[in-house]
Amino acid sequence: MASFNKIIIVGYLGRDPELRYTPDGTAVCDFSVATTERKKNKSGELQDVTTWFRVTFWRKQAEFASQYLVKGKQVYIEGKLSMSEYQDRDGNTRTSLQVNGTDIQFVGTRGEEGVSQRQSKADTSAPANPEGAVTEDDIPF
């Protein structure tokens, strides 16, 4: 029996993408994506629960993401999920969710006709500030 690891995320960029190149010239782009769910807490009140993902794209997709994505933009990401642990500034052990991206699509903002656009038809308009968009203060790293 075969097994596989695939995750699909639809969320908002928490910061602008950072593009860099490996010594052999391979493009690498990193950014963070947040998803938010509304759940009832123990007292029955609704609260927003945000999950953060670090996302990395390689080669042409890395350059594409760097060129067209900006903080606050909503995106659809497919990739492989991994977890890692790190020490925060206070010495506490934290867990980070890392996604090695394989596919990226732009998700239309409210009021746009299309629901999504493929890589070749990237949305270059200024991003709207969607309700519930994440701020820099929300980013855990």
Residue, then its C-alpha position, 0 to 999 in steps of 0.5 A: m500500500a502506498s502512502f503520501n503527504k499532501i496538504i491544501i491550505v487556503g489562507y492569507l499571507g502574513r508577510d511579504p515573500e522573501l526571495r533568495y538564491t542558493p549558491d548554484g542559482t536556484a530560486v527559493c521563496d519563503f513566506s507565512v500563511a495563516t488560516t483562521e477557523r471560528k470555533k466555540n470555546k468551553s463556555g460556548e462563545l465563538q472565537d477565532v483560532t489561527t494556525w500559521f504555516r511557513v511555506t517554501f517554493w522553489r525555482k520558477q514558482a519561487e520567482f513567481a510567488s515573489q513577484y506577485l504575492v504580497k502581505g494580506k493576499q489570499v492564496y491557495i497552496e498545495g504541498k507537503l507538510s512537515m513539522s519542526e521544533y525550535q526554541d523561542r526567545d524565552g527558551n520555550t520549545r515551539t512547533s512550526l508547520q512547514v510546507n514545501g509548496t508544489d502548486i500555488q493559485f491566487v484566490g480572488t478578493r471580495g467583489e472580483e468575478g473569478v474565484s481563482q487565477r492560475q499561475s499564468k494569469a496572475d492577479t497583479s492588482a493591489p490586494a484588498n484588505p480582507e476582513g480578518a486579515v492577519t497583521e504583523d503582530d499576529i505572526p509567531f515568528 
